[in-house]
Amino acid sequence: MGEAPRVLVLHYRQDDPSKCTAEKMIRMGLALAAHERRLPRGVVVLNPFSPIRLSPSDRPNMLKAGLLVVDASWKKAQQVFKRIGRRGLHRSLPYLVAANPVNYGQPRMLSSLEAIVAALYITGFREAAERYASIYKWGPHFIELNREPLEEYSKARGPEEIREKEKLFEPSPL
């Protein structure tokens, strides 16, 4: 599959197991289960509350220490990220729209799988992103639905440029 970062899942088992994309990634050998007290130094943590956007500049850290997705209920997410604290390099994803059946069409309400696919795509691991997306019927549709923003974000030099590009895709307030 070419060069790709190690994917880690911090799984809190707060959602319906039959719809858990993180669990499936672990079962298929695409991700490793992580423990909140033993996170690798420098791991890139996908955190929707981080003020710093993930960008292609995070690629070296992802290759060195890995990419971590936290699988928790959206309703309890803030508590979970407080427990993790400052471990790792916390990054949020830019504006994207969910394609999963639970949150289809909802901005920023991505499943763990969609978050991993987006992070891989943005940081230049397109082949890996497509491999992860392929484990669900709706996975490739996530890439198609967000193709234009994903392409633009993958050309950014850093988090500030991602924020600028994000403005092109976010709906304007009424």
N, C-alpha and C positions, 0 to 999 in steps of 0.2 A: 504494500500500500504506500510505499514511499515514506519519507520522513514525516513524522507526526508526533505531537507531544503525548505524554502519558495522561490519560483522563482519570480523574478521581471523583468519587461520589461520596458526599457526606449525607447519609440517608437517615432521616428522622422518622420514617414510617408513619406519617400523619395523613396520608391520602389513601384512596382506594387502591389496593395492591394490583387489581386487574387493569388499572389505567396508568400504572406507574412506569414511566419511560426510563427512569434511572435504574430500576430493578432489572428491566430487560437488558439494558446496556451491560450491567454486571453479569447477568446470566450468560450473555453471548460472548463474554470475554473482551468487550470493548472498553470496559472501565473497571477500576478497582475500588473496593469499599475503603473509605478513609475513616479515621477517628479524629474528632475535633481537637484532641490533645496531642496528636502526633502528625500534624500537617508538615509537609516538607518546607524547609526554609525557602522563601521566594516563590512559592506556588502562586499562580494567578487564580484568585478567587472571584467567581462571578457573583457579584453582589448588587442587586437592583437598587440599593440605597447609597452606593458609592458615588461621590461627586465626580470621580475620574472615569471617563469612558475608555473602554477597551479599544485598542488601536493596533495597527500593524507593528508599532514599536514594542508591543508586549511579546512578540514572537520569540525572541531569545530567552526570555524568562520562562515561557511556556515549554520550550524545548529542554531547558535545564532542569526545571523543578516541577513542571506539570500544570495542568488546568483542572481546577476544582469547581464542580457544580454542587450546590447545596439543594438537596431534595427535601422540601418542607412545604407544608400547606401555605398558600399565599396569606391566609388569615393569621398565621403565626410567624411569618417570615421575619418581622422586625425583632422579635424575641430571640430567634435562632441566631441572627447575625450579631446580636449583642453578646451571645455566648461565645462566639468565635473570636470576638475582639479584634485585635490588630494582627493576628496571625495571617501571613501571606500578603500578597499585593491585591487589594480589593479593586475590582473594576466593574462598572455597569455596562450593559449593552446599550447601544444607541436605539433609536426608534425603529421597531420592527413589529409586524403583525403576526399573531398566532395563526397556525393552520391546523393545530390539533383539534380533535372533535369536541373537547370540553370547552375550549375558549376561542373557537374559530372566529377570526376577524377582530379579535380584541387586541388593541395595541398594548405591547409590553407584557402581556400575560402568557409568556412562553412556558412550555413544558421544559423539563430538564434536558431532554433530547434536543429541542429546538435551540436552547441556549448554547449547548455544546456545538451544534451545527453552525450557528451564527458565529460563535467565537473562532472556530476553526476556519471558516470561510473568510472572515474579516482579516485574520492574521496570515492568510496565504496558504492554508492547508486545504485547498479546495477538494482534492481527491479524497482526503479523510472526511471532510464535511459531507460529501456525497455518499460515502460508505455508511456513515452514521445515519444519515437521512433515510437510507434504503431499508432500514429495519422495520419501518412502518409504511403502510400504503400511502398515508398522507405526508410522510416525511419529504419526498422530493417536491411536493406541492409547496411546502414551506419555503424552499429555495426559490421556486418559480414566483410565488406570491411576493417575495422580497428581493427578487433578483436585482432590480435597479438600485435600491439602497445598499444592498450587500456589496455590489460592485463599486459604488462610490466610496463606501466606508473602507473598502480594502485598498483604496488608492491614497488614503489619508496618511500624513506623516506622523501625526500624534493626536492625543486626546482633544486638543483645542480645535484642530481641523475637523475631527469627527463631529464635534458640537456644531460647527458651522454647516457641515454637510447635512446634519440631522434636520436642520431648519427647512431644508428642501422637501422633506418627506412628512414632517409632522403636520397634522391639520391645523390651520390657523384658527385661533379662538374667535368665536362669534362676536 
